[in-house]
Structures are given as C-alpha cells and as structure tokens.
Amino acid sequence: MIRSMMGRKKVDKNTLLLLHFDGSLKDEVSGKPYVGSNMSYVVGKFKNCISFSGNGYVKVSGTNAINESLYPDYTVDFWIKLKSGVRNGIMSKGDGGGSYSFDIMEEPDGRIFFGLQYGGTRGDAICYFTMPRDQWVHLAIVRSQSRYWKVYVNGVYASGFTSMMVSGYYSSLMIGKYRDYGLSLNGMIDEFRISNIARWTSNFTPPARPY
C-alpha cells in the first residue's frame, strides 16, 4: 500500500471515518475537525490518544457512518483502555431519546453491552462480553451479510447476534459517552475507525501500527 511522507498508510477507499487523536480531532477522510469536551491528549497505544475522566466526549456531528441502509456490511474498530473500579459509557450513535441507536456501554456487573435500537425496541439485537481493564484492548464490531453481528476483543470472537434491525441514520456519534444518560468513559481511546466493509469475519491478529 502507498504510504504518506510521514510513513503512515494512506486512508483506504473503504474507510468512512478515521480519528488518530494525535493532538487533534480531525477526521482523516473528510479533513473535518470535530469537537470534544473535558478530554485531553496523552501517550496512547501508538502515538497520542484521547483520555477521558468520566465527564467528557468527542462529538462527530451529522454522519452517515454506521448506517445499515447505506452500508449492509461495516466495521467499527478502535483501541481502548478502560480504568478499573468505575462504570463506563463507551460510545453511541442515534437520537438522544433512544428511538434508534447503536450503543456500547458497561453494565453495573462489569459486562460490556452492545446493542441496537429501533423504534424504542432492541429485540434480538443485543449481546454482552467482557474486556480486560488497565491495558490496551482492540475492540471490533463487524456487521456482515446484512444480518450477522460479531464482536472481537483483541482479535478473538467474544459475542454477537443475528438481526435484521436497522439502527443507523444521519445522526451524531458520541465517543466516550453513552447517549445523554450521564454515563461517560473513564479511560483512553486510540485509532477510531469506521469502514464500509466487514474487515474481519473470523479471528484475526489486531493491527500492530496506526491505520
């Protein structure tokens, strides 16, 4: 693959959104800078990353990334480091009232919840998994063949479900926060990417360099 002058891979044609968090909130695909609140830049998995302390977020306003109507297959993947001893909101996309949404958050028992919602109903579009704390973890959520959803933790299948539910529309994406319910991330996120293909459909080795 062709590389940039700085040695980083050029963004491939299947990437819809890419945030390196190397000192800015610029999307490498559109060039658009997004906004964040109560966050900071610290040493990350590869270079820098964003760090949250339970009351911050990055808002990607008005995006069609994560839209099953446009992209029957897609992948959301990033590196995350959760702090121990606290409950975390990780990300969500959709309307604030929850009529339709794509959500990742932590339950009180420590399990991580991933689910979709349409018309205020989740139906069969939910699953749970676990992740280590206080270490970098690669998390990937993959939709393939318009109905199969798989969650990979460090490249290993962790959970999933089969559903025809469509949750994505043109709406804002919140990174580091679970909708408007006051549940935010205590931890760090690096190399956040959304793609319009199923990048993995079986166990894989997580990327060893920035995208």
Residue pairs with C-beta under 8 A, 6 or more apart in sequence:
1 9
1 10
1 12
2 10
3 9
3 10
4 10
8 210
8 211
9 209
9 210
9 211
11 18
11 28
11 29
11 211
14 195
14 196
14 197
14 199
15 28
15 29
15 193
15 194
15 195
15 196
15 211
16 29
16 63
16 64
16 65
16 71
16 74
16 194
16 195
16 196
17 27
17 29
17 30
17 60
17 63
17 65
17 173
17 192
17 193
17 194
18 27
18 28
18 29
18 191
18 192
18 193
18 194
18 211
19 25
19 26
19 27
19 28
19 34
19 58
19 60
19 175
19 191
19 192
19 193
20 26
20 28
20 47
20 48
20 190
20 191
20 210
20 211
21 41
21 44
21 48
21 49
21 50
21 189
21 190
21 191
21 192
22 41
22 47
22 48
23 41
23 48
24 33
25 33
25 34
25 35
25 36
25 50
25 58
26 32
26 33
26 34
27 33
27 34
27 60
34 58
34 59
34 60
34 61
35 58
35 59
35 61
36 50
36 56
36 57
36 58
36 59
37 56
37 57
37 59
38 52
38 53
38 55
38 56
38 57
39 50
39 51
39 52
39 56
39 57
39 58
39 176
40 50
40 51
41 48
41 49
41 50
41 51
42 48
42 49
42 50
42 51
42 188
43 49
44 50
44 79
44 188
44 190
44 191
45 79
45 81
45 136
45 190
45 191
46 190
46 191
46 209
46 210
47 210
48 190
49 79
49 188
49 189
49 190
49 191
50 58
50 175
50 176
50 188
50 189
50 190
51 187
51 188
52 176
52 184
52 185
52 186
52 187
52 188
52 189
53 186
54 86
54 184
54 185
54 186
55 184
56 176
56 177
56 184
56 185
57 174
57 175
57 176
57 177
57 184
57 185
58 174
58 175
58 176
59 172
59 173
59 174
59 175
60 172
60 173
60 174
60 175
61 172
62 170
62 171
62 172
63 93
63 170
63 171
63 172
63 173
64 70
64 168
64 170
65 74
65 173
65 194
66 74
66 76
66 93
66 102
66 167
66 168
66 173
66 194
67 168
67 169
67 170
68 74
68 143
68 146
68 165
68 166
68 167
68 168
69 166
69 168
69 169
70 168
70 196
71 196
72 143
72 145
72 146
73 142
73 143
73 144
73 145
73 146
73 196
73 197
73 198
74 142
74 143
74 194
74 195
74 196
74 197
74 198
75 140
75 141
75 142
75 143
75 193
75 194
75 195
75 197
75 198
75 199
75 200
76 140
76 141
76 193
76 194
77 138
77 139
77 140
77 141
77 193
77 195
77 199
78 138
78 139
78 189
78 190
78 191
78 192
78 193
79 136
79 137
79 138
79 139
79 189
79 190
79 191
80 90
80 131
80 136
80 137
80 139
80 187
80 188
80 189
80 190
81 134
81 135
81 136
81 137
81 187
81 188
81 189
82 88
82 106
82 131
82 132
82 133
82 134
82 137
82 185
82 186
82 187
83 133
83 134
83 186
83 187
84 133
84 134
86 186
87 106
87 107
87 108
87 183
88 105
88 106
88 183
88 184
88 185
88 186
88 187
89 105
89 106
89 176
89 177
89 178
89 179
89 181
89 183
89 184
89 185
90 104
90 105
90 106
90 112
90 176
90 178
90 185
91 103
91 104
91 173
91 174
91 175
91 176
91 177
91 178
92 101
92 102
92 103
92 104
92 105
92 173
92 174
92 177
92 178
92 179
93 101
93 102
93 103
93 168
93 171
93 172
93 173
93 174
94 100
94 101
94 102
94 103
94 117
94 167
94 168
94 169
94 171
94 179
95 101
95 171
96 179
96 180
97 120
98 117
98 120
98 179
99 117
99 118
99 119
99 120
100 117
100 118
100 119
100 167
100 168
100 169
100 171
101 116
101 117
101 167
101 179
102 116
102 167
102 168
103 113
103 114
103 115
103 116
103 117
103 178
103 179
104 112
104 113
104 114
104 141
104 178
105 112
105 113
105 178
105 183
106 112
106 113
106 183
107 113
107 128
110 130
111 128
111 129
111 130
112 128
112 129
112 130
112 131
113 126
113 127
113 128
114 126
114 127
114 128
114 129
114 141
114 149
114 151
114 159
115 122
115 125
115 126
115 127
116 122
116 125
116 126
116 163
116 165
116 167
117 125
117 167
118 125
118 165
118 166
118 167
123 163
123 165
124 161
124 162
124 163
124 165
125 149
125 161
125 163
125 165
125 167
126 161
127 149
127 151
127 159
127 160
127 161
128 159
129 151
129 153
129 158
129 159
130 153
130 158
131 137
131 139
131 153
136 190
137 153
137 154
138 152
138 153
138 154
138 155
138 206
138 207
139 151
139 152
139 153
140 151
140 152
140 155
140 199
140 200
141 149
141 150
141 151
141 152
142 149
142 150
142 151
142 152
142 198
142 199
142 200
142 201
143 149
143 198
144 150
144 198
144 201
146 164
147 162
147 163
147 164
148 160
148 162
149 160
149 161
149 162
149 163
150 157
150 159
150 160
150 200
150 201
151 157
151 158
151 159
151 160
152 158
152 200
152 203
152 204
154 206
155 200
155 203
155 204
155 205
155 206
156 203
157 202
157 203
175 189
175 192
176 184
176 185
176 189
177 183
177 184
177 185
178 184
191 207
191 210
191 211
193 211
